[in-house]
Amino acid sequence: MNATPPPHGTRRIRALRQVVPLLVPLAAAVLLTGCGSTHVTAAGGGPAPTASPQPGAPTPTATPTPTPGCSAGGVSLAAGEADAAMGLRAMTVRLTNCGTRPYTLNGHPGVRVLSAERAPLDIGVRHGSAGIATVEGFDAAPAPMTLQPQEAAEFKLLWRNTVTAGEKADGRYLDIAPQPGRPTVTVPADLDLGTTGKLGISAWTKAPAR
């Protein structure tokens, strides 16, 4: 006996049930593509984590560049070239107030002579000419002064480059404290001190305007 075929409507329902599961993933893929989204799959089948800016996070900014040559104390120092005459050397060091406040000076700076490796040399630093030579104005008494921003002061160094017995001392830097207790500033300077081991320094004086 032949089985009665199912009604036409029943066959359509069965066909739809077979097709719908295939259409759902396809529709989801079409929606994702239409929204411009990119789906990345991580190892294990799950979506890969994506980095996103946190709400309210500060925007990175460049670090401000300090004023070249101006120390934390608001001054800049520079050593000039040595003047030479018959084995006698003299050098001027200029201090400029590169800050925004008045800067006071009085007396003599603190000075150390350093090697090319910035190691202190065994040099006796003395106030005044220290018997090295007689130079007009070098032994003048110190006087207090106040430098306004962009004004300058200077002091001088005096030495001989005599070479006798012993090891020569060649300074390549000066470590300078403008006043006792103030931060030091290291500046390049060429001092051919020979074997004398002695350096004289003058007091601060107001520098002429440039």
ROLUMLUM-87710 format. One record per residue (C-alpha): residue number from 1; x, y negated, z negated; residue in one letter. Coordinates in steps of 0.2 Angstrom, whole numbers, plus 5000, padded with zeros to 4 digits. Example, Ala and Ser with C-alpha at 12.3 -4.5 7.8 and 13.67 -1.06 7.14 Angstrom:
2
> 1 / 5062 / 5022 / 4961 / A $
> 2 / 5068 / 5005 / 4964 / S $
END
This chain:
210
> 1 / 5000 / 5000 / 5000 / M $
> 2 / 5007 / 4983 / 5005 / N $
> 3 / 5010 / 4970 / 4992 / A $
> 4 / 5000 / 4954 / 4994 / T $
> 5 / 5012 / 4939 / 4998 / P $
> 6 / 5012 / 4925 / 4986 / P $
> 7 / 5002 / 4910 / 4990 / P $
> 8 / 5011 / 4896 / 5000 / H $
> 9 / 5012 / 4884 / 4986 / G $
> 10 / 5020 / 4896 / 4974 / T $
> 11 / 5034 / 4899 / 4987 / R $
> 12 / 5037 / 4880 / 4988 / R $
> 13 / 5039 / 4879 / 4969 / I $
> 14 / 5052 / 4893 / 4969 / R $
> 15 / 5062 / 4885 / 4982 / A $
> 16 / 5062 / 4868 / 4973 / L $
> 17 / 5068 / 4877 / 4957 / R $
> 18 / 5083 / 4884 / 4967 / Q $
> 19 / 5088 / 4867 / 4975 / V $
> 20 / 5086 / 4855 / 4960 / V $
> 21 / 5101 / 4862 / 4950 / P $
> 22 / 5112 / 4859 / 4966 / L $
> 23 / 5105 / 4841 / 4968 / L $
> 24 / 5108 / 4834 / 4950 / V $
> 25 / 5128 / 4834 / 4951 / P $
> 26 / 5128 / 4827 / 4968 / L $
> 27 / 5116 / 4813 / 4963 / A $
> 28 / 5127 / 4809 / 4948 / A $
> 29 / 5143 / 4808 / 4959 / A $
> 30 / 5134 / 4797 / 4971 / V $
> 31 / 5129 / 4785 / 4956 / L $
> 32 / 5147 / 4784 / 4949 / L $
> 33 / 5154 / 4781 / 4966 / T $
> 34 / 5141 / 4767 / 4970 / G $
> 35 / 5146 / 4758 / 4953 / C $
> 36 / 5165 / 4758 / 4958 / G $
> 37 / 5170 / 4769 / 4943 / S $
> 38 / 5185 / 4780 / 4944 / T $
> 39 / 5183 / 4796 / 4934 / H $
> 40 / 5200 / 4803 / 4927 / V $
> 41 / 5200 / 4820 / 4920 / T $
> 42 / 5213 / 4824 / 4906 / A $
> 43 / 5220 / 4841 / 4902 / A $
> 44 / 5207 / 4852 / 4895 / G $
> 45 / 5193 / 4845 / 4905 / G $
> 46 / 5188 / 4830 / 4895 / G $
> 47 / 5190 / 4812 / 4901 / P $
> 48 / 5207 / 4804 / 4899 / A $
> 49 / 5208 / 4789 / 4886 / P $
> 50 / 5210 / 4772 / 4894 / T $
> 51 / 5218 / 4757 / 4886 / A $
> 52 / 5207 / 4741 / 4884 / S $
> 53 / 5210 / 4725 / 4876 / P $
> 54 / 5203 / 4724 / 4858 / Q $
> 55 / 5190 / 4710 / 4855 / P $
> 56 / 5198 / 4695 / 4847 / G $
> 57 / 5216 / 4701 / 4850 / A $
> 58 / 5229 / 4686 / 4852 / P $
> 59 / 5236 / 4683 / 4869 / T $
> 60 / 5255 / 4686 / 4869 / P $
> 61 / 5265 / 4669 / 4870 / T $
> 62 / 5283 / 4666 / 4875 / A $
> 63 / 5295 / 4662 / 4860 / T $
> 64 / 5299 / 4644 / 4860 / P $
> 65 / 5317 / 4640 / 4865 / T $
> 66 / 5327 / 4630 / 4852 / P $
> 67 / 5336 / 4614 / 4858 / T $
> 68 / 5353 / 4620 / 4865 / P $
> 69 / 5368 / 4615 / 4853 / G $
> 70 / 5357 / 4608 / 4839 / C $
> 71 / 5360 / 4617 / 4823 / S $
> 72 / 5346 / 4622 / 4810 / A $
> 73 / 5353 / 4607 / 4800 / G $
> 74 / 5348 / 4595 / 4814 / G $
> 75 / 5366 / 4591 / 4820 / V $
> 76 / 5377 / 4596 / 4834 / S $
> 77 / 5396 / 4596 / 4834 / L $
> 78 / 5409 / 4596 / 4848 / A $
> 79 / 5428 / 4596 / 4848 / A $
> 80 / 5438 / 4586 / 4861 / G $
> 81 / 5454 / 4590 / 4869 / E $
> 82 / 5470 / 4588 / 4859 / A $
> 83 / 5481 / 4573 / 4862 / D $
> 84 / 5499 / 4578 / 4863 / A $
> 85 / 5515 / 4567 / 4860 / A $
> 86 / 5532 / 4573 / 4855 / M $
> 87 / 5525 / 4589 / 4847 / G $
> 88 / 5512 / 4579 / 4837 / L $
> 89 / 5493 / 4584 / 4840 / R $
> 90 / 5477 / 4574 / 4837 / A $
> 91 / 5460 / 4580 / 4840 / M $
> 92 / 5443 / 4571 / 4838 / T $
> 93 / 5427 / 4581 / 4832 / V $
> 94 / 5410 / 4572 / 4835 / R $
> 95 / 5394 / 4575 / 4826 / L $
> 96 / 5378 / 4569 / 4833 / T $
> 97 / 5361 / 4568 / 4824 / N $
> 98 / 5350 / 4578 / 4836 / C $
> 99 / 5336 / 4580 / 4823 / G $
> 100 / 5322 / 4569 / 4819 / T $
> 101 / 5327 / 4562 / 4802 / R $
> 102 / 5341 / 4552 / 4796 / P $
> 103 / 5357 / 4561 / 4792 / Y $
> 104 / 5369 / 4556 / 4778 / T $
> 105 / 5388 / 4558 / 4777 / L $
> 106 / 5402 / 4553 / 4765 / N $
> 107 / 5420 / 4559 / 4763 / G $
> 108 / 5428 / 4573 / 4772 / H $
> 109 / 5421 / 4588 / 4781 / P $
> 110 / 5425 / 4606 / 4776 / G $
> 111 / 5436 / 4614 / 4789 / V $
> 112 / 5442 / 4631 / 4792 / R $
> 113 / 5453 / 4637 / 4807 / V $
> 114 / 5447 / 4653 / 4815 / L $
> 115 / 5456 / 4665 / 4827 / S $
> 116 / 5449 / 4671 / 4844 / A $
> 117 / 5441 / 4685 / 4834 / E $
> 118 / 5433 / 4672 / 4823 / R $
> 119 / 5444 / 4677 / 4808 / A $
> 120 / 5450 / 4664 / 4796 / P $
> 121 / 5468 / 4659 / 4798 / L $
> 122 / 5480 / 4655 / 4784 / D $
> 123 / 5481 / 4636 / 4787 / I $
> 124 / 5482 / 4623 / 4773 / G $
> 125 / 5469 / 4610 / 4777 / V $
> 126 / 5472 / 4593 / 4768 / R $
> 127 / 5463 / 4577 / 4767 / H $
> 128 / 5472 / 4563 / 4776 / G $
> 129 / 5488 / 4564 / 4786 / S $
> 130 / 5496 / 4576 / 4773 / A $
> 131 / 5514 / 4569 / 4777 / G $
> 132 / 5512 / 4576 / 4795 / I $
> 133 / 5514 / 4559 / 4803 / A $
> 134 / 5510 / 4541 / 4800 / T $
> 135 / 5495 / 4537 / 4811 / V $
> 136 / 5486 / 4520 / 4809 / E $
> 137 / 5468 / 4522 / 4801 / G $
> 138 / 5470 / 4541 / 4798 / F $
> 139 / 5471 / 4539 / 4779 / D $
> 140 / 5457 / 4526 / 4778 / A $
> 141 / 5446 / 4528 / 4763 / A $
> 142 / 5429 / 4537 / 4766 / P $
> 143 / 5413 / 4527 / 4766 / A $
> 144 / 5395 / 4533 / 4765 / P $
> 145 / 5385 / 4532 / 4781 / M $
> 146 / 5367 / 4536 / 4787 / T $
> 147 / 5365 / 4542 / 4805 / L $
> 148 / 5348 / 4539 / 4813 / Q $
> 149 / 5343 / 4551 / 4827 / P $
> 150 / 5355 / 4551 / 4841 / Q $
> 151 / 5368 / 4542 / 4832 / E $
> 152 / 5385 / 4550 / 4829 / A $
> 153 / 5400 / 4551 / 4818 / A $
> 154 / 5417 / 4558 / 4820 / E $
> 155 / 5433 / 4564 / 4811 / F $
> 156 / 5450 / 4568 / 4817 / K $
> 157 / 5463 / 4582 / 4815 / L $
> 158 / 5482 / 4580 / 4815 / L $
> 159 / 5495 / 4594 / 4816 / W $
> 160 / 5512 / 4598 / 4824 / R $
> 161 / 5515 / 4613 / 4835 / N $
> 162 / 5533 / 4616 / 4828 / T $
> 163 / 5539 / 4634 / 4830 / V $
> 164 / 5552 / 4640 / 4817 / T $
> 165 / 5553 / 4656 / 4808 / A $
> 166 / 5536 / 4666 / 4805 / G $
> 167 / 5521 / 4670 / 4815 / E $
> 168 / 5513 / 4657 / 4826 / K $
> 169 / 5495 / 4652 / 4822 / A $
> 170 / 5483 / 4648 / 4837 / D $
> 171 / 5466 / 4643 / 4832 / G $
> 172 / 5452 / 4645 / 4844 / R $
> 173 / 5437 / 4639 / 4833 / Y $
> 174 / 5433 / 4627 / 4819 / L $
> 175 / 5421 / 4632 / 4806 / D $
> 176 / 5414 / 4615 / 4800 / I $
> 177 / 5403 / 4610 / 4785 / A $
> 178 / 5398 / 4592 / 4788 / P $
> 179 / 5397 / 4590 / 4769 / Q $
> 180 / 5401 / 4602 / 4755 / P $
> 181 / 5387 / 4614 / 4752 / G $
> 182 / 5379 / 4611 / 4769 / R $
> 183 / 5378 / 4625 / 4782 / P $
> 184 / 5393 / 4627 / 4793 / T $
> 185 / 5394 / 4625 / 4812 / V $
> 186 / 5407 / 4634 / 4822 / T $
> 187 / 5413 / 4625 / 4838 / V $
> 188 / 5427 / 4630 / 4851 / P $
> 189 / 5443 / 4621 / 4849 / A $
> 190 / 5461 / 4625 / 4854 / D $
> 191 / 5474 / 4622 / 4840 / L $
> 192 / 5492 / 4627 / 4844 / D $
> 193 / 5498 / 4626 / 4826 / L $
> 194 / 5515 / 4634 / 4828 / G $
> 195 / 5522 / 4641 / 4812 / T $
> 196 / 5518 / 4625 / 4802 / T $
> 197 / 5502 / 4632 / 4794 / G $
> 198 / 5496 / 4614 / 4790 / K $
> 199 / 5482 / 4603 / 4796 / L $
> 200 / 5477 / 4586 / 4791 / G $
> 201 / 5459 / 4579 / 4793 / I $
> 202 / 5452 / 4561 / 4791 / S $
> 203 / 5436 / 4555 / 4783 / A $
> 204 / 5420 / 4553 / 4793 / W $
> 205 / 5418 / 4537 / 4802 / T $
> 206 / 5404 / 4530 / 4813 / K $
> 207 / 5407 / 4535 / 4831 / A $
> 208 / 5406 / 4522 / 4845 / P $
> 209 / 5390 / 4523 / 4856 / A $
> 210 / 5392 / 4532 / 4873 / R $
END
